Amino acid sequence: MTLSCGVECFLLLGCSRWAWKRCTYVGSDDSETWPLATPDEFEPVPKVCRLILAVYEPDLRHPQFPPDGGYRLNPDWVLKRVTYEHTQGRSPPYLIYADHDRKEIVMAIRGLNLAKESDYKLLLNNRLGMQMFDGGYVHHGLLKSAVWLLNEESETLKRVWEETGREYQMIFAGHSLGSGVAALMAVVVTNHRDRLGGIPRSKLRCYAVAPARCMSLNLAVKYADVIHSIVLQDDFLPRTATPLEDIFKSIFCLPCLIFLVCLRDTFIPEGRKLKDPRRLYAPGRMYHIVERKFCRCGRFPPQVRTAIPVDGRFEHIVLSCNATSDHGIIWIENEAEKAFEASALCFGLIFQASLLYGMISNSLNCWFQQIMRENKSETITVPPKVQKLERSQTIEKEHKDALQKTVSLNIPHAISAADETTPNKETETEAAGSGNGDSPKPETELSTRGTNWDELVEKLFKRSESGKLVLNKEPNTPQIQ
C-alpha cells in the first residue's frame, strides 16, 4: 500500500511538473537569446505581406479588403495574375509584380484555401523520406508544384529580368502552403541560375511567411542566405514536426492534435531529432516577431529577433489560444508593419543618442584639452572616437557559423562553410562574365523551346541498385552550388 502510494505521488509530481513546463512555455522563449533585427533587413517584410494579400483580391484597382494604408502598389506594374482556373490544382494562385521603385521582380503565392480540394491534394502528396533533393529531403508535393511553376513562368521571369537591365532583385514570396512552394522554387533556381539569365545568387531572395516545414535541416541552413522565414509569436505551423498531410487531415480538431504532438515530442531526445535526415524544418534564416509576454495582458510593441538556428529550431509546440490566429497573413502583415515602425524608431533613437553622446564627449574633450594646455605642455592622449553602433556579427558570418555548427553536430549531409563558399564565388564570377559577353553559353545548353525544370531536377539524381535516389556527381551533371 505504501509503495503504491509512493508511486502515485511520484507520477503525480512528474505529470504536474511536465504540465507546468508546457503550459508556461511561451512563443518568445524560442528566440530569447537571438539578436534584434535591424530595420534595413526587415524593411521588405511588410511590403511582401501586402503583395501576398493582393493575390486574394480579384481587382486591385477596386480592392474589397485592403489592409490598413492600402496595398501601396501600382496596379499597372502587375505583369501577370493567375487563378485556380489557370493552375488547375497544380499550384496556388499567384501574381508577378515588377516594382520599379525598389528594382524588384516579385512572385507572390497565396496560402492554403480550405475550400479547395486541390490544395489538400498538394499537401497529401508526400510521405516521410519520399523526396530526396540536393543532399537532403523535401516535401514531394510542394517540390512538384514549384517545378510546375518554374516550367510555366521561368521564361517570363528571365525576360523581365533581362529587359530591366539585369539589375533587379528576384523575390519569391509565399504564405503557409505558398511559402513552401516559394522556398523550394528558390532552392531550384539557386542551383540553376543560368536558366534565368545567369542571375547572381546575391540577387535571389525568398520570403516564407508563416513557413511550412518543407526541407531537411542541412538544406534549411545551407540556403539561409537566400531564404528568410517570418514567424509571428505562437504560430503552430513552423513548430509542428508532424507531416503537413496529417496536420490538415485533422484541421477541425487541431487543438487535440497539437496537444498529442506536444506530449509525444516530450519523450523524443533532441539528438535523435537532429540525426533524422528525413525530418523537415522551416527553411532559411528565421525572423521571429514577438508581441506578447508571459502573464502579461494585451499586446506590447512588437520586436523582431533574427538568427539561423540549428538546434532548437522552433521544436516546441506552444499551448496558446493564439497558435492558429498567429498564422493568419492579415495579422502577420499588421504586426510586421508595427514591428518595422517600432524597430526604426528604436534604432533612430539609439542613433540620435549616440550622436548626442559623441557631441558631448567631443565638447568635454576639447574643454579638457584646453585646460591641460593652460596648465601643462605635456602630450595629450585623445580618447578614441565613438564608433557607429553595428550588429556584433554580420549576416554572412552568421551563415558561416551556422554551417559550421551543422558539421560539428553531425547533421546528416551537412556541408562546411568552405565547401559552400568557394563554388558560389566561382559561379558568381562565371555569371558576371557571361552577362558581359566574355564567356557565352553554348546553344545546346539552353534550349530554344525553354527550360524543362523537371529534367533538371531529375538529372540531380540517379537510381542505385536498391532503387533509392542517390545524388549524381558525374561531370556531365549540373553541380549543386
N, C-alpha and C positions, 0 to 999 in steps of 0.2 A: 504493500500500500504506500509506504513511504517512498519507495523507488519510483512508483508510477506518478506520484505527486511531484517528485523532483523533475522527472522527465517532462511532465506537462508544464511546469513552471519554466523550465529551460526553453521549451518550444514557444511558449507564450512570450517570453522575453525576446527570443530571436525574431519572431514574427513582428513584434512591436517595434523592435529596432529597425528591421527592414522597412516596415510601413512608414516609420518616421523619416528615414533617409530618403525614401522615394517621394513622399508627399512634400517634403521640404526642399527637394531639388527643383530649382527653377532654371529657366532657359538661359539666364545671364551667367550661370555657373560654367557653361560650356566655353565661354570666351573671356573668363575672368582675368586671365593673365595676358591677353592679347593687347597689342598697342592700338591706339586710336588711328583711324584712317584720316588722311589729310583731305581737305576739301577738293583739291585738284583731282585726286584719284577717284573720289566718289561722285564728282560732279555729273558724269554721264548717266548715272543710275536713274534718277527721276525722269529724265527725258526718255530713256529706253522703256521704262514702265508705261509712260504715256503712249509711246508708239505701239506697244503690245495691246494696250487698251483700245487704240484706234482700229485694230483688226476687228473688234466686235461691232464697230459702227458701220451700218450699211451706206451712209452718206456723210462724209467728213465735212462737206460744206454746210450741212444742216444736222449737226450731231444731236442725238437724243439724250445721251447720258454722259456728258463731258465731265471730267474731273474738275476740281477747283482750279480756276485760272484757265480752263480750256486745254486743248491738246497742244497748242503752241507749235503747230506745224503748218506748212504751206501745202494745201491740197494739190496744187499744180506740180509739186515735186514727188508725188506718189507715182512711181513708174508702173506698178502692177499690183492688183488686188486679186486674190484667188480665194474662192469659197469652197464649201463642201461639194458643190455640184461639179467643180472642176477637178478637185483632188480625188473624188470617188473613193474616199476612205483610205487612201494611201498615206495621207498626211493631214494634220490640222490646217485650217485656213491660215493664210499669211499675206503679208504685203512687202513690197520692196520700195524703199524710200531713199532718195538722194538728197541729203542735207548739204546744200552748197554753202551755207554759212559756216558750218563746222567741218566741212570737207569729209563727209562720211557717207558710205553706202550701207544702209541698214536693211537687213532681212529680219522681220519680226514675225514670230509664230505664236498663235494663241494657245491657251491651255486646254485642259480636258473639258469636253462638253458632256455632261452627264446624260443628256438626251440622245446622244449619237452612239449607235451600236458600233460604228466603225472605229471610234476611239477606244472602246473596250477591246475590240479585236486586236488593235495595235498593241495594247498593253499585255494581252494574254499570249501574244506570240513570243513566248520566252520560257526557258527553263534554266535552272541553276547550272552554270557551266556550259550552256548551249552554244554561245557565240564567242569565239576567240578572235582577238584583233590586236595587232601591234604589240604582241608580247603580253597581253592581258586579256581580260574578259569584259564584254559589254552586253547591253541589253539587245537581244536579237531584233525584236520588232522595231525599236527606236532606230537602230542602225539601218535597217531596211528602209524605213521612212526617210532617213537622212540621205541615203544613196539615191532614192527616187527623186527627192527634191533637187539634188545636185544634177541628176540627169535632165531635169526639167529647166532649171534656172542657171546652170553654170555658165552657159554661153551669154545669157543676159548680163550676169554679174561681170563677166570678163569684158564684154563690150562696153558697159558703162564705166568700168574702172579705166579702160584704155582711153575712152572718149574724154574723161575728166583729167587727162594728163598723167595718169598713173601715180597720182599724189594722194588720193583719198584713202582713208581707212575703210576696211571692210568689216562690218559688225554683224554677227549672228546673235539674235536675241530671242528668248522664249520664256514662257511661264509654265510651270508644272509639267504637263506632258510635252509641251513645246520646248521646255528647257532642255530635256534630254535629247530631243531631235537636234536642237541648235548646237548643243555641246558636241555631239558626235559628228555633225557637219563640220564643225571647226577642227576636229581631230583629223578627219579625212582630208580636208582642204590643206591643213598644215603639212601633211605628208605628200601632197601632190600640188604644190603651189604653182608649178609650171603650167598646170592645166587652167589656171586663171590668170595667165599672162605673166607668170613669174613674180607674183606679188610677194614682197618680203614678209617674213614672219612677224616682224615688228608692227606691220600694218594690219594684222589679223587680230580680231578681238571677239570674244563671245561673252554675253551676259546671261547667265542662267538664273532666272528669278524664281524663288521657291523651288530649288532644283530637285529633280528626281535622282535617285541613286542609279546611275546608268553605266558606270565603269569601275574597274578594279582599282585598288589603292595606288599601284605603281603608275597607272595612266593618269589618275586624278592629280598626282603630284607632278608628273612629267610635263603636263600641259598647263600648269598653274600660271605660266607667263602669258597664256592666251585666253584661258577660260576663267571668268570671275563669277562666283556664285553669291547670290544675295539671299540671306535668310532673315526673316522677321521673328525675333524673340523665340516663341514656343512652337513654331511651325512643325507639324508632325512628320511631313514627308521626308526631309533630309535626315531625320533621326531614325526612321523606320527601316531596319535592315531586311524586314520581310519583303519578299519579291513584290513588285508593283501589282502583278496579277492577283495575288492573294489579298492585297490591300483593297483594291477596288471591287473584288468579289464581295467583300464584307463592308462596303462603304456605308450601308444603312445600319450597321452595328459597329461603327468604327471605335467608339469608346471601349467596348468589350475587347476588340482586337488589340488596341493599344495597351490595355491592362495585361492581357495574356502575353504579349510580346515583351513587355516590361518585366514580367515575372520570369519568363524564360531566359532573357538575356542576363538576368542577375546571376545565374549559375554558369554562365559561359565565361571562362577566363579571357582577359584582354589579349594575351599572347596567342591564344587559339584563334581568335577572330582575325588577328593580323596575318597569321600564317595561311589562312584560307584564300587562295588566289581567285576563287570564284565569287567571293563576297564583293558586292558592289557598293560604291560610295558616291557621295555628292562630288561633283568634279571641281578641280581647279582651286584657285585662291578663294578663301571664304571672307565675306563681309557680313558681319552679324549686327543687325540693328536691335539695340536694347532700349526698351522704354518703360519697363516695369521692374519693380524690386520686391524682394520677399517681405511679406507682411506690411506692404505699403498700399494704400488705396489710390486709385486713379493712375494716370499715365504721366510720366516725367518727360522732360525734354530729351528726345532720343539721342543716343550716341552710337557711333559706328566703330566697331572693332574689326581688325583685319589680321589675318595670318594665313600661313599654309600649313595647317596641322597635319601630322602623320598619325600619331596615336591620339586617341581622344577626339576623333573627327566626328562630332555630333553622334556619339554612340549611345547616349542615354535618352530614353523616352521621357518626356515631361508630362506629368499628370496635371493638365491645366485645362480650364474651360476655354482657353484661347487657342488651343492646339489646332483647331480647324479654321477659326476665323483669321488667324495669322497667316494662313495660306492664301487668302484672297488677294488678287492683284490690286484691287482698289485700295485695300488697307496698306499694302506694301508701298504703292505709289504715294499715298498720303504721308506715311511715316518717313519714307525716303526723302521727300521734299522737306519735311520738318528737320530731319537729321542733317541734311545738307546745309540748310539755313543756320541751324544751331552750330554746326561744325565750323562754317565760315565765320560766324560771329565770334565763336570762341577763339579760333586761330587769329582773327583780326584783333581781338582784344589783347591776346598774348603778344602779337607783333607790335602793337602800339605801346604796350607796357615795356617791351624790350627796347623800343626806340626811346621812350621816356627815360628808362634806366640808363641807356647809353648817353643821352644828353646830360643827365645829372652827373653821371660818372665823369664825363669829359669836362664839365664845368668845375667839378670838385678837383679834378686832376690839374687843370690849368691854375686854379686858385692855389692849390698846394705847391705847384712848381714855382709860382710867383713868390710865395712866402719863403720857400727854400732858397731862391736866388737872392733874396734880400738879406738873408741871414748867412748863407754859406755859398761857396762857389764850387761845391763838390758835384760829381756826376749824379744825375737824377735817373733812377730806374723807372721807366714808363711802364705801367701795367698793360697787359695785352688787351686788345680790343674785344668788345663783346661780340661773339660770333652769332650769326643768324641761327635761330632755332631750326633744327632739322630732325628727322627721324633717325634713331640710333643705327638703323640698318636700312640699306636701300632695298628696293623691291627685288632687284637682281640678286643681291646677296641672300635675301630670304629664300629665294627659289633654290639657289645652290645649296644652302644649308638644309632645306627640306629634302632635296635629292640625296644628299649625303646621309641624312638620317634614315631614309628608307633602306639604304645599303647597310647601315650599322644595325638596324633592327631585323635584317634578313628578310625583308619583304620579298615575296616571290616575284621574279622577273624585274627587280628594281635595277636602275642604272645609276651610275655615279654622275656627278656634275661635270667631270671631264669628258665622259662619253657623250653627254648631251650637248655640251657647249661647242665642241670642235666641229661636228658636222653642220651645226646651224650656221656658224660663221662662214664655212666654206660655201654652203648653199646660198647664203645672203650675197656673197661675192659673185657667184655664178649668176644669180638672178639679176643683180645690178648690171653685170656685163652683158647679159642677153638683152636687157632693156635698152642699153646704149648701142646695140648692134655689134658688139665686139665678138660674141660667140653665138650666132644664131642657131636655133634648134633645127634638127633635121626634119624635113617634111613628113617622113614616115612616123615620127614620134607623135606629132599632133595631127590627128586625122581630120580631114575636111568635113566629115559628117558629124563632128563634135565628139566630145569625150564620153565614153561609156564607163561610168563610175562603178558599175557592177563588176566589170572586167578588172578594173584597177584594184578593187578590194579583194577579188578572188586571187589575183596574182601575188598578193602578200603571203599566201599560204599554200601548202601542198599537203596531200594526204599521206600519212605514214602507213606502215604495213598493218598496223592495228586499226586503221581507218580514222584516226584522230587528226585534227587540223594542227599542223606544225608550221611555225614561221619560216618562210622561204628565204634563204640567204644566198641564192645563186646570183652571179654577177649580172645576169640579164633581167633581174627582177628589180622593180623600184624599191630603193632602200628607204628605211624609216629614218626620218631626220628629226 
